[in-house]
Amino acid sequence: MNLESIVSTAAEAGVVPHRGETGSPDADEELFSVAQALISSRQNVSPKRLVEPGPSAEQVDALLTLAAAAPDHGMLNPWRFIIVPPTKRGLLAEVFALALIDRDPGATLVQIEAAREKAYRSPLLMLAVTRLVSDQEPEIPNVERIVSLGCALQNLLLAAHAMGYGSGLTSGQAMASKRMRDLFGLGVDEHAVCFVNVGSATKRKPGRARPTPNQFVTSL
C-alpha cells in the first residue's frame, strides 16, 4: 500500500493527514503524515472476512521483525508468537470443540461445529503468548510485560495494514483451556492472550468514531 492509498483510506475514514503550510512538507512532516494516516485508517477485520491471499513467508518474517521493535524494558522478550499452519488447523479445531464441551457439556452439534470452524479462518493465524512471573522483578513488573506484547501486536497490525492486508485480534474462553495450553506447549509462566488473524479483507466496516484526547486526558 503506497502513501496515496493510505491517505485515501484515511480520508474515507474521515481523517485528514497534517500537511505543512507551504504544501511541500519536509521529511519529518511526510513521515508524520504517513504515520497519522496509517494509524487512523487501520481497523479490526473479523476473521470471517479474511481470505486468501495472505502474507507470503517473506512478509510474515517482515511483520514479526517489526513486532520485535516494541518497547521491551530489560530486554526480556516477554512474549512470543506461534504460527498455526494450514496442516495443523484440524488440531486447533478439535481443541476449540473440546474446550467448549468442557465448559458446556450440553453444547449442541451446531455450536460445536461453529467452534471448530473458527480454526480455519484467515490465511495467517498466530497465537500471541506472554510470559509472566509470580515473583516479579521489582523494576520490570508483569504489567510492563503485557504492555510490551500490546506494542508488538500494534506494530504487527499496522505493518499488515501497510501491506494492504486486513487483520484482527480474537480471543475467548478457550484461551484459558488446559487443552489449549497443552496443544501449544505453553510453559508454566506463559499465558495465551489472543489470536492474530491476517489476510485479504473481503469487506471492511465504515470508519467508527474514536475518542478525542479531552475524553481520556487530564492534567496532574
N, C-alpha and C positions, 0 to 999 in steps of 0.2 A: 504494500500500500504506500503510494507516494504522498508527498506533502499536500498536493492538491486534493487527493482523495480524502485524506484525513481532515483537512479544513472543510471540505464539502460535507462530510459526515457530521462534523461538529456543528456546522451551520444548520443542518437538518434537525439537529437536537436542540437548536436554539442557542448555541454558543458561538460567540464572535471572538476569534483569537485577537489578542492585543497586537497592534502594529505601531511602529514608530510614527511620529507626526509627519516626517518627511515622505513616508511611503516607501522608503528604502531602508528597511531595518538592518541593523548591523548583525554580526554573527550571534551575539547574545540574544537579541530580540527575536531572531529567526528561531533559535533553539527553544526559547520560551514559548513561542507561538506553536511550534510543533508539539511540545510537551503539553501545553494547555489543551490543544485540540484533541490530542491522543487520549489524555486522561478524561476529559469531559465527554467524549463521544463513546467511550467503552461502556458496554452494558452486559449484564449477565444474560446468557442464552441457555435456555433449557436443553439438556442433553437430547431430548426428543427431537430437537430441531438441528442437531449437529450430525452431518453426514459426510461421506467421502467426497472429495479427497481430504485427508487430514495432513498434518505436517509430515514432511519427509524425515528420514533419520537425521539428516544434517540440520534440519530446522528444529527438531526436538533437542538436539545437542545444543543449539544456539539458545533455545528457550531456557534450558537448565543452566547454561553458563550465565545467563543474565539473572536467573534466580539467585545464583551464588553471590551476586553483588549486593545482597541485602545486608543491612547493619547486623553485626554479629559481635556483641560485647564479649571480649575474652577469646574470640576466635574459637568458639566451642563447636560450631557447626551443629547446633542442637535440633536439627531436622533433616529429613531425607524424603525422597520420592521413590515410589515403587511402581514401575510401569506394569500394566496388565495387558499383555499382548493378546491378539485375537485367539490364539491357541489355548489360552488359559481362562477365557471368559466363562466357559462352562463351569469351572471350579468356583468362580466367584458367584455365578448364578445359583449354584446349589447352597452356598453359604447364605446368600440373601434369603432363599426359600426356607432353609432350616432355621435361620435366626428368627424369621417371622413365626414359624411353628413353635419355637421355644417360647416366644413371648405370648403367642396366642394359639393354643392348641386347637381352637375352634375355627381357625382361618379357613376360608373356602378355597376351592381349587382355583377359582378366578383370582383371588388375592395372592395365592402362592405363585401362580404363573406371572402375575404382574410384578411380583418381587424378583423373580428370575429374569424377567425381561430387562430390568434396569442394568444388568451386567453387560448388555450388548449395545448400549447406546454410546455414541460418539466414537470417532476413529481413534483418538488418543485418550486413554483413560489411565490416570495415575492416582495412587493413594498418597496423600501427604501425611507424614508421620512426624511427631515432635518427641524429643527426648527430655523428660523432666526428672528431677531428683527429689527425694523426700527430705534429705538433709541438705538443704540448699546452700550453695556457696553465697555468703553474705553479699559479695559485690555483684553477683550475677543471679538474681532470683529467677524463679520459673516464669514470672510474668514477662521478663525480658526475652526469654527463650521463645515464648509464644508470639511476642511481637516480632521477633526475627523471622519466624515462619510466615507471619502475616505479610511482612515486607517481601519475602521471597515469592509468595503467591502473587502479590500485586505486580511485581516485576515480570513474572511469567505471563500473567493475564494481559498486561499491557503490551508485552512483546508479541504475543499471539495476535492481538488486535492489530498491531502494526503490520504483521504479516498478511492480514486480511482474513484471519480466521475468527470464528465465534468461539466463546469459551464461557465456562460457568463452574461454580463450585457446588457440590452436593454433599449432603450428609444424611443422618437418620439414626434411628435406634440401633441398627445393625452395627454401627461403628464400634459400639462398646461390647459386642458379642465376643465370647471366647472363641467361637468358630472363626471369626474374622481375624483375631489375633493369631490363631494357630495357622491359618492359611498364609498370612503374610510374614510369619516368623518374627513377630514383634518381641523385643526384649522386655524385661520386667519394668523398665523405666520408660518404655515407649508407649505412645498413645496415638491411635488413628484419629485424625482430625477431620479430614474431608477428602472427597474425590475431586480431581481436577479433570474436566472434560473439555476437549478441544477438537474442532472440526469445522467444516464449511457450514455456515448458517443458512438454512432454508427459509427462515423468516426471523425478523427482529421486531421487538416491541417498539412502540413510539417512545421517544425520549421522555423520561419522567422528571418531575420537579425534584430538585435536590435542596437540602438545607443551605441557607446562607450563613456566612460567618457570625452574624449577630444572633443567630439561633443557638450556637453552640460555643461561643467565645465570650469570656468575661475577663475582667482585669482584677488582679490581686489588690 
